[in-house]
Amino acid sequence: MGAVGHLLTPLYCPSYFSHPEDTVHVSVIPELCQGHARCWETCPEVFELDERGNSRTLVDEVPAEFADRVREAADNCPERAITLA
């Protein structure tokens, strides 16, 4: 993988999603969020927008039924402000 590949690496490890019983934790880095609201559009059950339009999470632990959509939200965040663990 070249140097560009590292820039496109998401801030999570896919192995966290290999077992459905594993708990997924989500957070938004406020300093990075620019208010694109893609996460909220993708999974409003987990993300909300503050008074400035920036994202924040409604939960720390993602319910299993929303894990795929939260992963999609993290993948689609242009600022890479969403972290999963």
Secondary structure, 3 states (H helix, E strand, C coil): CCHHHHHCCCCCCHHHHCCCCCCEEEEECCCCCCCCCHHHHHCCCCEEECCCCCEEECCCEECHHHHHHHHHHHHHCCCCCEEEC
